Amino acid sequence: MNALKTIDRNRLAVIGVGLAAVLFLAVNLAVNLSLRSAQVDLTERGLYTLSDGTRKVLTSLTEPITLRLYFTRALGESYPGHQAYANRVRELLERYVNISGGKIRLEVKNPEAFSEVEDEAVTFGLQGLPYDQSGDRGYFGLAGTNSVDGKAVIPYFTTEREPFLEYDLTKLVYSLATLDRPVVGMVARLPVEGGFMMGQRPVPAWAVISQIRELFDVRTMPAEFNAVPPEIGMLMLVHPKNLSDETLYAIDQFVMRGGRVLAFIDPNAETEAPSPQGPPGPSDIDRLLKSWGVTFIKDKVAADLQSARRVNVRHEGQITQVDYVAWNTLDRRNLDTTDAVVADIRDLNVGSAGILEPAEDATTTFRPLVTTSEDSEALDVAKLQGRIDIVALFRDFKASGKKLTMAARVTGPVKSAFPDGPPLIGEGEDAEKARLERAKTHLAESQKPLNAVVVADTDVLHEGLWAEIRNVNGEQLLVPYAGNSDFVINAVENLSGGDVLLGLRSRGDSKRPFLMVEKIQLEAERKFRAEQEKLAKELQETQKRIEGLTNREGANGEAILTAEEKTAIAEFRRKMIDIRHDLRNVQHALRKDIDALDAWLKFLNIAAIPLILGFAALIIAVARRLSRARARPVTE
C-alpha cells in the first residue's frame, strides 16, 4: 500500500489506460472468435435473413458443389451500383458456404478482357456487357457444378431480380443437388405437343412446350386415366374439358396427396379447332375449381382499354387501326411482382382471357397474379365468336372501375371434390366392388396444402401471340417480343421445385428509396411544373420572334432592320432574359425543400452529434466539480 502511495497519480492513469486497452482488445478478440457466425439483420425487409427453405437445402447437401462467382472489377469501378450488388451476392454466398458445413466451395474470379478467366466464363455461358468505349465486356454471373459434372448458371445478375436473389441462388443449388429432373404430367385438350391435324400436314409442338421439355421430364397423360403416377409431382392442365369422372377423380386425389397443379383454362380458346371430341367451347373443370376455392366465369372475357393491342381492321371499306380491347399487352402494373412466377416478367400478351374470382366460403387463399387495370369490362363471350366487330367493341366499351383477375395462385387446405368417395365407373356388381376397393384409399382432405396456379387463358401459350419467326442464315429462329414463355416456365419451375422453393419470396431491394425526398419532389412538381412549362413556351416563342426579325439580310450580308424592329428585338431580348431568370427561380423552387432537408441532414450527421456529446461531457464535468466541492472539508 505504501508503494502504491508513492507512485505518481499520472503514472497510475497511464497504467490504467493501458490495462483498459488490453482488456478491450482481449474482449473484442474473444467475442470475434466465439461469435464469428452470429449476425443481426436490422434491415427493414430482412434482406440478409435466410428462409427455412434455404437452410433446409444447404444442410441436406450430401455431395460437394462448387460455385464460381464471376465479377469484373472494372465493371464495378464504372458502375458503383453493380459493385454494391456484387458485394451483397458474395456475402450471401459466403453464408451459404458456412451453413452448408463445407459442402459448398466458393470461388470468386475476376474475368478481365482476353484472359483465361474470361474464356472460362464464356464457356459456362455467362453473358458479358460492354462497360467502356473500347467494347471490353464485364461479367457478373454465377456458375455451379456438382460431382457428376452437372452444371447450372445464372448468366447475369440483373438488378430487376435482386428481390429474388435468395430464390435464384437456392434454386441453382437445389438443381445441382437434385440429380433427377422434376417430372411433369401433361393433360392437354389442345395440340400443344404437335401431331397430325385432320387433312393437314404434321404440325410441330408449341414452342413453349418444347422449352419445358428441355428443362423437365414431361410425361403426356392419356386421354383418360384412373391414377396419376407417383413420380409425377406436378400436373399441367391445358384447356381441360370433357374429362370423365374417373379422370377428374384421379386429379382430385393427386391434389389431396400434395400434388401441385398449373391449369390453363379458357372461356374462348382462339387456338381451338373442331375435333372428334366435340366443338370448341370453354374449359370445364368446375367441380375441381370449386373445391379449390376458385370461380371461373365461363361466359365472360376480360377486356381492358389501357392495355389493348392496336390491330389493323377493315372498317367501312378502309383499313384502320383500332385498339382491340380483348387482346392485351400487360405490363408490370398488371402483375404481382412480389411473386416469383411474374417477378421478372416485363410484359405478357393474352388473347380473350377469362375471369377468375375467389369462391364463397373458400378455405384457400386466392392471390391474383395477373389483373387488368380498373379501366376494364367483362365482355360476353358471344361477342368474340363468329364475325368479331372490333370497332364496335372499342366504341361501346364501358369501364367497370375494378380490376379483373386473369391468373391467380391458390394455396391452402382443401377438401375433396368427391366427398362421397370415388365415382362409380361402369355398371353392375363388379363396378361397385371396384369402387369400394378404391374407397379404402380415398382422401377426403388434403394431406398437404394446395399450391396451384390457375391461368384463365390458353392462347397465352401459343407463340403466335408472343413471338415471331425470322429466317436467320437459312434457319427458322423464334424471336420473342413478350414474356409469355418466361411466365410459363417460371410457373412450372416454381411449382415443381419442391417445398423449399415454394416458400422463397421477394426479400425487397437493397437500395432504400428516400421516401420523404420523393414526396417533396412530387409535391413540388405538382405545384411548379405548370408554371415552368408556361415560361418555357414563352421563351421558345420569344426566341422564334427574334430569329424571324434577324434572319433577313441585305446584299452585303447585314440584316435590314427598321428602328421599330430594332427596338422590338431589344425588348424581346430583355423579355427573354427575364423569362430565363423566372425559369431559374422556378427550378430553384423545385429544389428548395429538398435542399433544406439536405442541410438539416448534414447538420445532424456532422454537427449535431458532436454538439450533443460535447454538451453531455460539459454537464458531466460540471457535475463532478460540484460533487468534489461538496465533498471537500470546510476549513475555518
Secondary structure, 3 states (H helix, E strand, C coil): CHHHHHCCHHHHHHHHHHHHHHHHHHHHHHHHHHCCCCCCCCCCCCCCCCCHHHHHHHHCCCCCEEEEEEECHHHHHHCHHHHHHHHHHHHHHHHHHHHCCCCEEEEEECCCCCCHHHHHHHHHCCCEEECCCCCCEEEEEEEEEECCCCEEEECCCCHHHHHHHHHHHHHHHHHHHCCCCCEEEEEECCCCCCEECCCCCEECCCHHHHHHHHHCEEEECCCCCCCCCCCCCEEEEECCCCCCHHHHHHHHHHHHCCCEEEEECCCCCCCCCCECCECCCCCCCHHHHHHHCEEEECCEEEEECCCEEEEEEEECCEEEEEEEEEEEEEEHHHECCCCCCCCCCCEEEEECCCEEEECCCCCCEEEEEEECCCCEEEEEHHHHCCCCCHHHHHHCCCCCCCCCEEEEEEEECCECCCCCCCCCCCCCHHHHHHHHHHHCCCCCECCCCEEEEEECCCHHHCHHHCEEEEEECCEEEEEECCCHHHHHHHHHHHHHCCHHHHCCCCCCCCCCCCHHHHHHHHHHHHHHHHHHHHHHHHHHHHHHHHHHHHCCECCCCCECCCHHHHHHHHHHHHHHHHHHHHHHHHHHHHHHHHHHHHHHHHHHHHHHHHHHHHHHHHHHHHHHHHHHHHHCCCCC
